[in-house]
Amino acid sequence: MEKKDVLAGLAALAQETRLDIFRLLVEAGPEGRSAGAIAEALAVAPATLSFHLSNLTHAGLIVQRRESRSLIYSADFGRMTGIVGFLSENCCGRSANPAACAPLCAPVPEAANTENQEETGNGASAGPRCGC
């Protein structure tokens, strides 16, 4: 991922309403949510919501599709993963003592992922995650 794409994504998320929208769509998963459901969940006026959805779409953080007469928005998980990967690609790579960073950058064991999923109610397994 290029630095300019990461900057566009981070800039879009550096606003409270857009961050709330993005987090709501991440929670919704690939199925996404309709614009009306987003507006209702976050108590955002339709015109304001449209502005923020446009900004997030332009930054590549969300995608839009039409189902009948509704616009459905969902998080672009590939872009989200790309941004996180860009931010952590040199995780502890230049440390004078790599062992000091190991606990921070080590993958989380699958059992810990399962415990976390049970706490959050998310049954989907994404495999080992970074412990950062």
Secondary structure, DSSP 8 states (H G I E B T S, - for coil): --HHHHHHHHHHHSSHHHHHHHHHHHHHGGG-EEHHHHHHHHT--HHHHHHHHHHHHHTTSEEEEEETTEEEEEE-HHHHHHHHHHHHTTTTTT-S-HHHHHHHHSEE-HHHHHHHHHHHT-------EE--
